Structures are given as structure tokens and as C-alpha cells.
């Protein structure tokens, strides 16, 4: 039985990774849409697309993700992260199909020192974070068949991300300064893509609606992550640890955003790889 899936945000890191592994899931007919194929901020366009293509599951990878820029563009961040999410959730409700929505570790304020559980209190500390939480909350309120996947520190061989930036700067600069007092868990977008397609296959049977965490296993700092990325690529540029206060940004980041993955392991049998193994896998694809 072939299942038709709509993936929004097809041109992003996650959308590209889903496209690369799609052939591994022969029972899924995946429709990929970027802004040119479907403007998710236009409710009429969303309704027409659903009517024409009749998707049976939606994976929403589209988001406004410019964390610092969001501080000066709150309306645009809200349009994409909240209003467009509402339109998709409403369309899924109307068609009685599962809605899988990608969210972020930024919904937490980072004041904990042990991994966050899905039931922990949220307290976003910036515009980007606030709009992502609002999008989550509205989707869950609108449509009971909603699955929220909170992820963190996403990187890939596609698009712009921390790993690729560090590799580029490592070749261009004599030394690098990287923040060492923000702790989290990297997520290789390919691993997340695989998890999402497995969830897609299982969600009708399990009816596992609600919030889940997914990242690679392990807790590291941005400094550790940068050092390991350069080391594995044989780039010998020195990396120096600095504090967050030495590298001010328009938007505040959580100091600690490691998330427990026990719920997604228990519910779906999806066990994330250690971050270093996934980083090695990704770096093989980056020239």
C-alpha cells in the first residue's frame, strides 16, 4: 500500500536529506515542496494543494530559522513559524491525517543541568524560540493527530550550518574562537530524516500523538563540536574556547539544551546514534 507524504521545506537541510534516502522507503510516495511549489503562508494555496494532491501524512520541515535575525523580523518569524503551521494543521485536521512538525530545543531556557524531558516546562528566551513554541502549541490545539519533534544543533552536507562554517573558517583563518559554555546535542539531519520516515510508517498504527525529542546521543559544547569537526577533516587550525559573554549575539541561546530521547526510543524503537559517529558519517560527504 503506497502512502503519499507531503514534505514542506524541501530545499532545507532536512528536506534534502529526506529526498536522498527516499528510495529506502518504497511504500512512500513523497511530494517535496519549497516556496515555489507551495506557499504555506497562503491558506488558500494550502487548501488547494491538499485538494489536488491528497497527502496522507504531512512532515513540516519549513521554518524561519534565522535565530538572530528573528529579533528584528518578528512578524516574518511569526508568519512562517506560527501562522503557516496553523494553516497546515488545519488542513491536516480537515483531511483527518497525521501532522508531523519539526520544532527546537530553543523552547527551553537552558537553566537545567540534566537532560530535558518532553514534560518539562518551556520558557523560550528569544523571538525565534517563542514563535517555534507558539507554532507547536497551536498545532497541538488545532489537530489531535499532531506529532511534534523537538531537535537541536542540526547540520548536514546540505545548506549552511555550523559544521560547514567551521570547516570553511578553519581553512581561511589562522585560529578560531568558539563558545564553550553552551552545551547541547548535535543532530545529523540524515539521522533525523530517517527517524521521520520511520515515524510516518508507524503513526497510523501507534497513534503516538504528542511531543518527542530527537538528536544524536551525547552532550558537548560548540567548542568541542568545532574541534572534532576540524580534527576529523585533518584541519590543524587552533581552536580557542571563549564564553558566551565574549561572543554577544542579538538572540540569547540556552546554556544547556540536552534532551532525553527515552520517549522516542520507547515509542518507536528509534535509537539515535552517538554524535561522533554521525559527524564522521556526514564529513565523508563534505569535500
For each residue, the residues with C-beta under 8 A, 3 or more apart:
1: 27
2: 27 28 29
3: 27 28 29 56 57 200 201
4: 28 29 30 31 53 54 55 56 57
5: 28 29 30 31 55 56 57 58 59 200
6: 31 33 49 53 55 57 58 59
7: 10 15 18 19 30 31 32 33 59 61
8: 15 33 38 40 58 59 60 61 62 88
9: 12 14 15 34 60 61 62 63
10: 7 15 16 18 19 32 33 34 37 61
11: 15 16 34 35
12: 9 15 16 61 62 63 65 158 159
13: 16 17 154 155 156 158 159 161 189
14: 9 17 18 61 102 154 156 189 192 193 196
15: 7 8 9 10 11 12 18 19 32 34 61
16: 10 11 12 13 19 20 156 158 159 189
17: 13 14 20 21 156 158 189 190 192 193
18: 7 10 14 15 21 22 30 32 59 61 193 196 197
19: 7 10 15 16 22 30 32
20: 16 17 190 193
21: 17 18 24 25 190 193 194 197
22: 18 19 25 28 30 197
23: 26
24: 21 194 197
25: 21 22 28 30 197 201
26: 23
27: 1 2 3 201
28: 2 3 4 5 22 25 197 200 201
29: 2 3 4 5
30: 4 5 7 18 19 22 25
31: 4 5 6 7 53 55
32: 7 10 15 18 19 37
33: 6 7 8 10 37 38 49
34: 9 10 11 15 37 38
35: 11 38 39
36:
37: 10 32 33 34
38: 8 33 34 35 45 46 49
39: 35 42 45
40: 8 45 46 60 62 80 84 87 88
41: 79 80 83 84 87
42: 39 45 46 87
43: 46 47 87 90
44: 47 48
45: 38 39 40 42 48 49
46: 38 40 42 43 49 50 87 88 91
47: 43 44 50 51 91
48: 44 45 51 52
49: 6 33 38 45 46 52 53
50: 46 47 53 54 55 91 94 95
51: 47 48 54
52: 48 49
53: 4 6 31 49 50
54: 4 50 51 95
55: 4 5 6 31 50 58 95 97
56: 3 4 5 97
57: 3 4 5 6 97 98 99 100 200 203
58: 5 6 8 55 88 91 92 97 98 99 100
59: 5 6 7 8 18 100 102 196 200
60: 8 9 40 63 85 88 99 100 101 102
61: 7 8 9 10 12 14 15 18 102
62: 8 9 12 40 80 84
63: 9 12 60 80 81 102 132
64: 70 73 76 77 79 80 81 128 131
65: 12 128
66: 69 70 73 77 128
67: 70 106 126 128 129 249 251 253
68: 71 249 250 251
69: 66 72 73 250
70: 64 66 67 73 74 76 77 126 127 128 131 251
71: 68 74 126 127 128 250 251
72: 69 250
73: 64 66 69 70 76 77 127
74: 70 71 77 78 127 131
75: 78 79
76: 64 70 73 79 80
77: 64 66 70 73 74 80 81 127 128 131
78: 74 75 81 82 83 131 134
79: 41 64 75 76 82 83 84
80: 40 41 62 63 64 76 77 83 84 131
81: 63 64 77 78 84 85 128 131 132 134 135
82: 78 79 85 86 131 134 135 138
83: 41 78 79 80 86 87
84: 40 41 62 79 80 81 87 88
85: 60 81 82 88 89 101 135 136 138 139
86: 82 83 89 90 135 138 139 142
87: 40 41 42 43 46 83 84 90 91
88: 8 40 46 58 60 84 85 91 92 99 101 139
89: 85 86 92 93 99 101 138 139 142 143 146
90: 43 86 87 93 94 142 143
91: 46 47 50 58 87 88 94 95
92: 58 88 89 95 96 97 98 99 143 145 146
93: 89 90 96 99 142 143 145
94: 50 90 91
95: 50 54 55 91 92
96: 92 93 145
97: 55 56 57 58 92 145
98: 57 58 92 145 146 147 200 203 204
99: 57 58 60 88 89 92 93 139 143 145 146 147
100: 57 58 59 60 146 147 149 196 199 200 203
101: 60 85 88 89 135 136 139 146 147 148 149
102: 14 59 60 61 63 149 151
103: 107 132 133 135 136 148 149 150 151
104: 107 128 129 132 150 151 152
105: 108 116 150 151 152 153 184 215 254 257 259
106: 67 124 125 126 128 129 132 253 254 257
107: 103 104 122 123 124 129 132 133 136 150
108: 105 112 116 120 122 123 124 254 257
109: 123 124 125 254
110: 125 182 253 254 255 256 257
111: 123 255 256
112: 108 115 116 120 256
113: 256
114: 258
115: 112 219 258 259 260
116: 105 108 112 120 213 257 258 259 260
117: 120 260 263
118: 150 210 211 212 213 260 263
119:
120: 108 112 116 117
121:
122: 107 108 133
123: 107 108 109 111
124: 106 107 108 109 129 130 132 133
125: 106 109 110 129 251 252 253 254
126: 67 70 71 106 129 130 251 252 253
127: 70 71 73 74 77 130 131 251
128: 64 65 66 67 70 71 77 81 104 106 131 132 251
129: 67 104 106 107 124 125 126 132 133 251
130: 124 126 127 133 134
131: 64 70 74 77 78 80 81 82 127 128 134 135
132: 63 81 103 104 106 107 124 128 129 135 136
133: 103 107 122 124 129 130 136 137
134: 78 81 82 130 131 137 138
135: 81 82 85 86 101 103 131 132 138 139
136: 85 101 103 107 132 133 139 140 148 211
137: 133 134 140 141
138: 82 85 86 89 134 135 141 142
139: 85 86 88 89 99 101 135 136 142 143 146 148
140: 136 137 143 146 148 210 211
141: 137 138
142: 86 89 90 93 138 139 146
143: 89 90 92 93 99 139 140 146
144: 209
145: 92 93 96 97 98 99 203 207 209
146: 89 92 98 99 100 101 139 140 142 143 209 210
147: 98 99 100 101 199 203 208 209 210 211 212
148: 101 103 136 139 140 210 211 212
149: 100 101 102 103 192 195 196 199 212 213 214
150: 103 104 105 107 118 211 212 213 214 259
151: 102 103 104 105 154 187 192 213 214 215
152: 104 105 184 185 186 187 215 257 259
153: 105 162 184 185 186 187 215 225
154: 13 14 151 161 186 187 189 192
155: 13 161 162 163 164 186 187 188 189 282
156: 13 14 16 17 159 161 188 189 190 282
157: 164 282 285 286
158: 12 13 16 17 189
159: 12 13 16 156 164
160: 164 165
161: 13 154 155 156 164 165
162: 153 155 165 166 222 225 226
163: 155 166 167 225 229 279 282 283 286
164: 155 157 159 160 161 167 168 286
165: 160 161 162 168 169
166: 162 163 169 170 176 178 225 226 229 230
167: 163 164 170 171 229 230 233 235 286
168: 164 165 171 172
169: 165 166 172 173 176 237
170: 166 167 173 176 229 230 233 235 237
171: 167 168 235 237
172: 168 169
173: 169 170 176 237
174: 237 238
175: 237 238 239 240
176: 166 169 170 173 226 237 238 239 240
177: 239 240 241 242 246 247
178: 166 222 223 226 227 239 240 241 242
179: 182 221 222 223 241 242 243 244 246 247
180: 221 222 223 224 241 242 243
181: 221 243 244 255
182: 110 179 221 222 244 253 254 255 256 257
183: 219 220 221 255 256 257 258
184: 105 152 153 215 219 220 254 256 257 258
185: 152 153 215 216 217 218 219 220 257 258 259 275
186: 152 153 154 155 215 216 220 225 275 278 279
187: 151 152 153 154 155 191 192 214 215 216
188: 155 156 191 192 216 273 275 278 279 281 282
189: 13 14 16 17 154 155 156 158 192 193
190: 17 20 21 156 193 194 278 281 282
191: 187 188 194 195 216 272 273 278
192: 14 17 149 151 154 187 188 189 195 196 214
193: 14 17 18 20 21 189 190 196 197
194: 21 24 190 191 197 198
195: 149 191 192 198 199 214 264 268 270 272
196: 14 18 59 100 149 192 193 199 200
197: 18 21 22 24 25 28 193 194 200 201
198: 194 195 201 202 268 270
199: 100 147 149 195 196 202 203 208 268 270
200: 3 5 28 57 59 98 100 196 197 203
201: 3 25 27 28 197 198
202: 198 199 205 206 208 268
203: 57 98 100 145 147 199 200 206 207 208
204: 98 207
205: 202
206: 202 203 267 268
207: 145 203 204
208: 147 199 202 203 212 267 268
209: 144 145 146 147
210: 118 140 146 147 148
211: 118 136 140 147 148 150
212: 118 147 148 149 150 208 263 264 267
213: 116 118 149 150 151 259 260 261 263 264
214: 149 150 151 187 192 195 261 264 270 272
215: 105 151 152 153 184 185 186 187 259 261 272 275
216: 185 186 187 188 191 272 273 274 275 277 278
217: 185 261 272 273 274 275
218: 185 274 275 276
219: 115 183 184 185 258
220: 183 184 185 186 224 225 228 275
221: 179 180 181 182 183 224 225 241
222: 162 178 179 180 182 225 226
223: 178 179 180 226 227 239 241 242
224: 180 220 221 227 228
225: 153 162 163 166 186 220 221 222 228 229 275 279
226: 162 166 176 178 222 223 229 230 239
227: 178 223 224 230 231 239
228: 220 224 225 231 232 276 279
229: 163 166 167 170 225 226 232 233 279 283
230: 166 167 170 226 227 233 235 236 237 239
231: 227 228 234 235
232: 228 229 279 280 283
233: 167 170 229 230 283 286
234: 231
235: 167 170 171 230 231
236: 230
237: 169 170 171 173 174 175 176 230
238: 174 175 176
239: 175 176 177 178 223 226 227 230
240: 175 176 177 178
241: 177 178 179 180 221 223
242: 177 178 179 180 223 246 247
243: 179 180 181 246 247
244: 179 181 182 247 248 253 255
245: 248
246: 177 179 242 243
247: 177 179 242 243 244
248: 244 245
249: 67 68 252 253
250: 68 69 71 72
251: 67 68 70 71 125 126 127 128 129
252: 125 126 249
253: 67 106 110 125 126 182 244 249
254: 105 106 108 109 110 125 182 184 257
255: 110 111 181 182 183 244
256: 110 111 112 113 182 183 184
257: 105 106 108 110 116 152 182 183 184 185 254
258: 114 115 116 183 184 185 219
259: 105 115 116 150 152 185 213 215
260: 115 116 117 118 213 263
261: 213 214 215 217 264 265 271 272
262: 265 266
263: 117 118 212 213 260 266 267
264: 195 212 213 214 261 267 268 270 272
265: 261 262 268 269 270 271 272
266: 262 263
267: 206 208 212 263 264
268: 195 198 199 202 206 208 264 265
269: 265
270: 195 198 199 214 264 265
271: 261 265
272: 191 195 214 215 216 217 261 264 265
273: 188 191 216 217 277 278
274: 216 217 218 277 278
275: 185 186 188 215 216 217 218 220 225 278 279
276: 218 228 279 280
277: 216 273 274 280 281
278: 186 188 190 191 216 273 274 275 281 282
279: 163 186 188 225 228 229 232 275 276 282 283
280: 232 276 277 283 284
281: 188 190 277 278 284 285
282: 155 156 157 163 188 190 278 279 285 286
283: 163 229 232 233 279 280 286
284: 280 281
285: 157 281 282
286: 157 163 164 167 233 282 283
287:
